[in-house]
């Protein structure tokens, strides 16, 4: 896409997702993801209703009137968005492709972090790390992330969640808030989730299209696998084929939810015809 069209799309996403983060998610994000603890701020005179346990007895003795210590939350946090840009993200039978919805979710989370003065970084991955943007603060940095999400052309169509999480663990030395945004059409990533969840506040957001969950009885279809680019005929009139298709999707969904929750990470599953706003809000409130 040309520069004018790209800027128009960035602006459209900014308006939509920033409004969500300002009016809906800002406070919920702050409550859901705590800072690194309480740090000393100042000493002030005791006021009615203050906790007597906060009295600074040394200062009180010096001035012959009660003073209390005031603490505030240390908010210096880093949000890392690990976003799947493999071939299957370019599938969609609803209003837009999965990749477009993943971009909106990532932008909403980024603006929520921006509102709380947190750093935001991104890792775009397929079966390799396609792009890494170092965590920084500021609106211009968030807009750059959105531009990359819209414009990046992946080198590969395949998916490797383990590789992405291992890379993330190597480059993030301190604990961070990590969201993995993907359709999770991968397998054998349990160990990498376990290791990442030990060090970071990890959440997986699994996005899928309704057509991926249930195949319609539409006769003989010539379809392309977006991950391998292989073409084949599928007889959707066969009940056995449709049942096997649904079971495969269920297996993928169960593997995702089981492995994230078992290792103490958060897990959100959302269809492209569902409201990701409600899903995120419910998740934030459950953590607050």
Long-range contacts (C-beta under 8 A, 24 or more apart in sequence): 1-150, 1-151, 6-147, 6-150, 6-151, 9-150, 10-143, 10-146, 10-147, 10-150, 13-103, 13-104, 13-107, 13-146, 13-150, 14-107, 14-111, 14-143, 14-146, 16-104, 17-104, 17-107, 17-108, 17-110, 17-111, 18-107, 18-111, 20-108, 20-111, 20-277, 21-108, 21-109, 21-111, 21-112, 21-114, 21-115, 22-111, 22-115, 24-277, 24-281, 25-108, 25-109, 25-112, 25-280, 25-281, 25-284, 26-112, 26-115, 26-116, 28-281, 28-284, 28-285, 28-288, 29-109, 29-112, 29-113, 29-115, 29-116, 29-284, 30-116, 31-284, 31-287, 31-288, 32-283, 32-284, 32-285, 32-287, 32-288, 33-77, 33-177, 33-201, 33-287, 34-73, 35-73, 35-74, 35-75, 35-76, 35-77, 36-74, 36-76, 36-77, 36-175, 37-73, 37-74, 38-71, 38-72, 38-73, 38-74, 39-71, 39-72, 39-73, 39-74, 40-69, 40-70, 40-71, 41-70, 41-71, 41-72, 42-69, 42-70, 43-67, 43-68, 43-69, 43-70, 44-68, 44-70, 75-116, 75-117, 75-118, 76-118, 77-113, 77-116, 77-118, 77-119, 77-176, 77-177, 78-118, 78-119, 78-120, 78-121, 78-135, 78-172, 78-174, 78-176, 78-177, 79-109, 79-110, 79-113, 79-118, 79-119, 79-120, 79-121, 79-135, 79-176, 79-177, 79-178, 79-179, 80-120, 80-121, 80-122, 80-123, 80-135, 80-168, 80-172, 80-176, 80-177, 80-178, 80-179, 80-200, 81-106, 81-109, 81-110, 81-120, 81-121, 81-122, 81-123, 81-145, 81-179, 81-181, 82-122, 82-123, 82-125, 82-164, 82-165, 82-168, 82-178, 82-179, 82-180, 82-181, 82-182, 83-122, 83-123, 83-124, 83-125, 83-149, 83-181, 83-182, 84-125, 84-126, 84-159, 84-161, 84-180, 84-181, 84-182, 84-183, 84-184, 85-124, 85-125, 85-126, 85-130, 85-152, 85-154, 86-125, 86-126, 86-127, 86-154, 86-156, 86-157, 86-158, 86-159, 86-185, 86-226, 86-227, 87-126, 87-154, 87-157, 87-158, 87-226, 87-227, 87-229, 88-157, 88-159, 88-183, 88-185, 88-226, 88-227, 89-182, 89-183, 90-226, 91-209, 91-212, 91-226, 92-209, 92-272, 93-209, 93-210, 93-211, 93-272, 94-209, 94-210, 94-272, 94-273, 95-272, 96-272, 98-183, 98-207, 98-208, 98-209, 98-272, 101-207, 101-272, 101-276, 102-149, 102-181, 102-182, 102-207, 103-146, 103-149, 103-150, 104-276, 105-181, 105-205, 105-207, 105-276, 105-280, 106-145, 106-146, 106-149, 106-179, 106-181, 107-142, 107-145, 107-146, 107-149, 108-276, 108-277, 108-280, 109-179, 109-280, 110-142, 110-145, 110-146, 111-142, 113-177, 114-138, 114-139, 114-142, 118-177, 120-145, 122-148, 122-149, 123-164, 123-167, 123-168, 124-148, 124-149, 124-152, 124-154, 125-159, 125-160, 125-161, 125-163, 125-164, 125-167, 126-154, 126-155, 126-156, 126-157, 126-158, 126-159, 126-160, 127-156, 127-158, 127-159, 127-160, 127-163, 128-155, 128-156, 128-160, 128-163, 129-163, 129-164, 129-167, 130-154, 130-155, 130-156, 132-167, 132-171, 135-176, 157-226, 157-227, 157-228, 157-229, 158-227, 158-228, 159-185, 159-186, 159-227, 160-186, 161-186, 161-189, 161-192, 162-186, 162-188, 162-189, 162-191, 162-192, 165-189, 165-192, 165-193, 165-195, 165-196, 166-192, 168-196, 169-195, 169-196, 169-199, 169-200, 172-199, 172-200, 175-199, 175-200, 175-201, 176-200, 176-201, 177-201, 177-203, 178-202, 178-203, 179-203, 179-204, 179-205, 180-204, 180-205, 181-205, 181-207, 182-206, 182-207, 183-207, 183-208, 183-212, 184-252, 184-255, 184-256, 185-227, 185-252, 187-255, 189-259, 190-255, 190-259, 190-263, 193-259, 193-260, 193-263, 193-265, 194-259, 194-263, 196-265, 197-260, 197-263, 197-264, 197-265, 198-263, 202-260, 202-263, 202-265, 202-266, 203-260, 203-265, 203-266, 203-267, 203-268, 203-283, 204-256, 204-260, 204-265, 204-266, 204-267, 204-268, 205-268, 205-270, 205-276, 206-253, 206-256, 206-257, 206-267, 206-268, 206-269, 206-270, 207-270, 207-271, 207-272, 207-276, 208-249, 208-253, 208-269, 208-270, 208-271, 208-272, 209-271, 209-272, 210-271, 210-272, 210-273, 212-249, 213-246, 213-249, 213-271, 214-242, 214-245, 214-246, 214-249, 215-241, 215-242, 215-245, 215-246, 217-242
